[in-house]
Amino acid sequence: MNREKSPISQFSCVAVAVTVLLLSGISPVAAQTATAPAELIPKVKLPTVEIPDVKLPSVEMLLEKMVNAVGGEKAIRKHTSQSVTGVFEVPAQGIIGDFTSRSAKGNLSTTQVSMPGFGDFLQGSNGAVIWSDNPQEGAQILEGAKKEQRLIQSIFYPLLDIKKTYKDIKVAGVTKHAGQKCYELNLTTQSGGERRMYVNMTSFLIAGEKFTASMPMGDVEFISEFSDYKEFDGVMIATNNLTDIGGFMQQILTIEEVSFEPLEKGTFDLPDSIKKLLADDDEPATSQPSD
């Protein structure tokens, strides 16, 4: 009965939840700038906010304060690799899973999401090949725009490189988000999509974000709230991420452990399923015998 009332199937719910997880700031150095791939963001104009009579900071000034709020550029660049583990939940659907995310300089990343009854959802980059493998879609090598955007997702210092990632950044005004008075940053992707980032006016930590993404069931609005900031080796990280997905589902992402210790050799090696795809692509076409 409950499943019939759900707007999407439980497996689709898992797929959406995993998508949100992979779009979330699960990388500690990247936690301040969770960035959806541009191909997921439709080229639609979000309505502008009403700007109160307040002097707004310049983009450069606000970005500098945001970098300082998480520990400063020196503390951020001190780290060249990281590992994050945690739990995500979709309470209404009774879904719970564990995730592990590892990344390093050079567009290197790998994320594994494991859920009993659904399997493992994998995504990664070895700096050249961008891939994914999951029970719903199988093994894939991403190309074209998707490859480009996953490479953007693998940027190790996204807050420091935010002006390279977006073609336009504007301080749009002052608004409230998650009960906090925030500056609103309007970000325009290279493909023309728009997203909003909300920056606490006192702490200059990111309070959340909003964007519209194209999902199998249509365009869906995602609204996230970031909280429970904790310091990990000089870097402030939001350890709780509550995301409302289109008003029909909520996901809670909790970071439990963060490590900046060097990663094992081979961490970013391609899995066998992806190696097989590459090998198949390299095989010459078999000629057919003539009649």
C-alpha positions as CSV (number, residue, x, y, z in Angstrom):
1,M,0.0,0.0,0.0
2,N,2.7,2.5,1.0
3,R,4.6,1.7,-2.1
4,E,1.6,2.5,-4.3
5,K,1.3,5.9,-2.7
6,S,4.9,6.7,-3.3
7,P,5.5,9.0,-6.3
8,I,8.4,6.8,-7.4
9,S,9.4,3.2,-6.8
10,Q,11.7,2.3,-4.0
11,F,14.6,1.5,-6.4
12,S,14.1,4.8,-8.2
13,C,14.1,6.4,-4.8
14,V,17.4,4.8,-4.1
15,A,18.7,6.0,-7.5
16,V,17.6,9.6,-6.7
17,A,19.1,9.4,-3.3
18,V,22.4,8.1,-4.6
19,T,22.4,10.9,-7.3
20,V,22.0,13.5,-4.6
21,L,24.7,11.9,-2.5
22,L,27.1,12.0,-5.4
23,L,26.2,15.7,-6.0
24,S,26.7,16.5,-2.3
25,G,29.8,17.9,-0.6
26,I,31.1,14.6,0.7
27,S,34.7,15.6,0.0
28,P,35.9,17.6,3.0
29,V,38.0,20.0,0.9
30,A,35.0,20.2,-1.5
31,A,32.4,20.3,1.2
32,Q,31.9,24.1,0.9
33,T,31.0,23.9,-2.8
34,A,28.8,21.0,-3.6
35,T,28.3,21.3,-7.4
36,A,25.8,19.5,-9.6
37,P,27.1,18.5,-13.0
38,A,25.9,21.2,-15.5
39,E,24.1,18.6,-17.7
40,L,21.7,18.0,-14.7
41,I,20.9,21.7,-14.5
42,P,18.3,22.9,-17.0
43,K,18.9,26.3,-18.7
44,V,16.1,28.0,-16.8
45,K,16.1,31.3,-15.1
46,L,15.4,31.1,-11.4
47,P,13.3,34.0,-10.0
48,T,15.4,36.8,-8.5
49,V,15.2,37.5,-4.8
50,E,14.1,40.8,-3.4
51,I,17.2,42.7,-2.4
52,P,16.8,44.6,0.9
53,D,18.4,48.0,1.5
54,V,21.8,46.7,2.5
55,K,25.2,47.1,1.0
56,L,26.3,43.9,-0.5
57,P,29.9,42.7,-0.6
58,S,31.7,42.2,-3.9
59,V,32.0,38.7,-5.2
60,E,35.8,38.8,-4.5
61,M,35.3,40.0,-0.9
62,L,32.6,37.4,-0.2
63,L,34.7,34.5,-1.7
64,E,37.7,35.6,0.4
65,K,35.6,35.5,3.6
66,M,34.2,32.1,2.7
67,V,37.7,30.7,2.2
68,N,38.9,32.2,5.5
69,A,35.8,30.8,7.2
70,V,36.7,27.2,6.4
71,G,40.3,27.7,7.5
72,G,42.1,29.7,4.9
73,E,43.8,28.9,1.7
74,K,47.0,27.6,3.4
75,A,45.0,25.1,5.5
76,I,43.0,24.0,2.4
77,R,46.1,23.5,0.2
78,K,47.9,21.7,3.0
79,H,45.9,18.6,2.0
80,T,46.5,16.8,-1.2
81,S,44.3,13.7,-0.6
82,Q,41.4,12.8,1.6
83,S,39.0,10.0,2.6
84,V,35.5,10.5,3.9
85,T,33.0,7.9,5.3
86,G,29.5,8.3,6.5
87,V,25.9,7.4,6.3
88,F,22.9,8.6,4.3
89,E,19.3,8.0,4.9
90,V,15.9,8.4,3.2
91,P,13.8,8.1,6.3
92,A,10.4,8.1,4.7
93,Q,11.4,5.2,2.5
94,G,13.3,3.3,5.2
95,I,16.5,3.5,3.1
96,I,19.9,3.6,4.8
97,G,23.4,3.1,3.3
98,D,27.0,3.7,3.9
99,F,29.4,5.7,1.7
100,T,33.1,6.1,1.3
101,S,34.6,8.8,-0.8
102,R,38.3,9.2,-1.7
103,S,39.9,12.0,-3.8
104,A,43.2,13.6,-4.5
105,K,44.8,16.3,-6.7
106,G,44.8,15.6,-10.3
107,N,41.1,15.0,-10.8
108,L,41.3,11.7,-9.0
109,S,38.2,10.4,-7.2
110,T,36.2,7.3,-6.3
111,T,32.9,7.0,-4.4
112,Q,31.2,3.8,-3.2
113,V,27.7,3.8,-1.9
114,S,26.6,0.5,-0.4
115,M,23.0,-0.5,0.6
116,P,21.7,-3.9,1.7
117,G,19.3,-5.2,-0.9
118,F,20.3,-2.7,-3.6
119,G,24.0,-3.3,-4.1
120,D,26.9,-0.9,-4.6
121,F,26.8,2.3,-6.6
122,L,30.3,3.3,-7.8
123,Q,31.6,6.4,-9.5
124,G,35.2,7.6,-10.1
125,S,37.9,9.2,-12.1
126,N,41.5,8.2,-12.7
127,G,42.2,11.7,-14.2
128,A,41.5,10.5,-17.7
129,V,38.7,8.0,-17.7
130,I,35.4,9.0,-16.0
131,W,33.3,6.1,-15.1
132,S,30.3,4.8,-13.2
133,D,28.9,1.3,-12.3
134,N,25.7,0.6,-10.6
135,P,22.9,-2.0,-10.5
136,Q,20.5,0.2,-12.4
137,E,22.7,1.3,-15.4
138,G,25.6,-1.1,-15.3
139,A,29.2,-0.1,-16.1
140,Q,29.6,3.1,-18.1
141,I,32.5,5.2,-19.5
142,L,31.3,8.8,-19.6
143,E,32.2,10.9,-22.6
144,G,31.5,14.4,-23.9
145,A,29.7,16.8,-21.7
146,K,29.1,14.3,-18.9
147,K,32.9,13.5,-18.8
148,E,33.7,17.1,-18.7
149,Q,31.3,17.8,-15.8
150,R,32.5,14.8,-13.8
151,L,36.0,16.2,-14.1
152,I,34.7,19.4,-12.7
153,Q,33.2,17.4,-9.8
154,S,36.7,15.9,-9.2
155,I,38.3,19.3,-8.7
156,F,40.1,18.9,-5.3
157,Y,39.9,22.6,-4.3
158,P,36.5,23.7,-5.7
159,L,36.1,26.7,-3.4
160,L,39.5,28.1,-4.4
161,D,38.8,27.4,-8.1
162,I,35.1,28.4,-8.1
163,K,35.7,31.3,-10.5
164,K,37.2,28.9,-13.0
165,T,34.2,26.5,-12.6
166,Y,31.4,29.1,-13.2
167,K,31.3,31.6,-16.0
168,D,29.4,34.1,-13.9
169,I,29.0,34.7,-10.1
170,K,26.8,37.4,-8.6
171,V,25.9,38.4,-5.0
172,A,22.2,38.7,-5.6
173,G,21.0,39.9,-2.2
174,V,20.1,38.9,1.3
175,T,17.6,36.2,2.2
176,K,16.8,33.6,4.8
177,H,17.8,29.9,4.3
178,A,17.4,27.2,7.0
179,G,16.5,29.9,9.4
180,Q,19.7,31.8,8.8
181,K,20.2,35.3,7.4
182,C,22.4,34.7,4.3
183,Y,24.0,36.3,1.3
184,E,22.7,34.7,-1.9
185,L,25.2,33.8,-4.5
186,N,23.8,33.2,-8.0
187,L,26.1,30.9,-10.0
188,T,25.9,30.3,-13.7
189,T,27.5,27.2,-15.2
190,Q,29.4,27.1,-18.4
191,S,26.3,25.6,-20.1
192,G,24.0,28.4,-18.8
193,G,22.3,26.6,-15.9
194,E,21.7,28.4,-12.7
195,R,22.1,27.5,-9.0
196,R,22.0,29.4,-5.7
197,M,24.3,29.2,-2.8
198,Y,23.4,30.6,0.6
199,V,26.2,32.0,2.8
200,N,25.7,32.8,6.4
201,M,26.1,36.6,6.9
202,T,27.9,36.1,10.3
203,S,30.0,33.0,9.9
204,F,30.4,33.1,6.1
205,L,30.0,29.3,6.1
206,I,27.6,27.9,3.4
207,A,24.2,27.3,4.9
208,G,22.8,25.5,1.9
209,E,22.0,25.6,-1.8
210,K,19.2,25.3,-4.3
211,F,19.1,24.1,-7.9
212,T,16.8,22.3,-10.3
213,A,18.0,19.1,-11.8
214,S,16.6,16.9,-14.7
215,M,15.8,13.5,-13.3
216,P,14.0,10.5,-14.9
217,M,10.7,11.7,-13.5
218,G,11.2,15.3,-14.8
219,D,12.7,18.5,-13.5
220,V,13.1,18.3,-9.7
221,E,14.1,21.1,-7.3
222,F,16.7,20.3,-4.8
223,I,17.1,22.4,-1.6
224,S,19.9,21.5,0.8
225,E,20.7,22.7,4.3
226,F,24.3,22.3,5.6
227,S,24.9,22.2,9.4
228,D,27.0,20.8,12.2
229,Y,30.3,22.2,11.0
230,K,33.3,20.6,12.6
231,E,37.0,21.2,12.2
232,F,39.1,18.4,10.6
233,D,42.8,19.2,10.6
234,G,42.3,22.9,10.1
235,V,39.4,22.7,7.7
236,M,35.7,23.3,8.7
237,I,33.3,20.8,7.2
238,A,29.5,20.5,7.3
239,T,28.9,17.1,8.7
240,N,25.2,17.1,8.2
241,N,23.4,17.7,4.9
242,L,19.6,17.6,4.7
243,T,18.3,17.7,1.2
244,D,14.6,18.1,0.2
245,I,14.1,16.5,-3.2
246,G,11.1,18.0,-5.1
247,G,9.0,18.1,-1.9
248,F,8.4,14.4,-2.0
249,M,11.5,13.0,-0.4
250,Q,14.2,14.1,2.1
251,Q,17.7,12.7,2.3
252,I,20.0,13.1,5.3
253,L,23.8,12.8,4.7
254,T,26.0,12.5,7.8
255,I,29.8,12.5,7.6
256,E,31.3,10.4,10.4
257,E,35.0,10.3,9.7
258,V,37.5,12.4,7.7
259,S,41.1,11.5,7.0
260,F,43.8,13.4,5.2
261,E,46.3,10.5,5.4
262,P,48.0,9.4,2.2
263,L,45.9,6.9,0.2
264,E,47.0,3.5,-0.8
265,K,48.6,2.9,-4.1
266,G,46.0,1.8,-6.6
267,T,43.1,3.6,-5.0
268,F,42.1,5.2,-8.2
269,D,42.8,2.3,-10.5
270,L,39.9,1.4,-12.8
271,P,37.7,-1.5,-11.7
272,D,37.6,-4.6,-13.8
273,S,34.2,-3.8,-15.3
274,I,35.5,-0.6,-16.7
275,K,38.8,-2.2,-17.9
276,K,36.6,-4.7,-19.8
277,L,34.7,-1.9,-21.5
278,L,37.9,-0.2,-22.6
279,A,39.3,-3.5,-23.9
280,D,36.1,-4.1,-25.9
281,D,36.3,-0.7,-27.4
282,D,39.9,-1.4,-28.5
283,E,39.0,-4.7,-30.2
284,P,38.8,-4.4,-34.0
285,A,35.5,-5.3,-35.5
286,T,35.3,-8.9,-36.6
287,S,34.9,-9.2,-40.4
288,Q,32.0,-11.3,-41.7
289,P,32.8,-14.1,-44.2
290,S,31.6,-13.4,-47.7
291,D,29.0,-15.6,-49.2
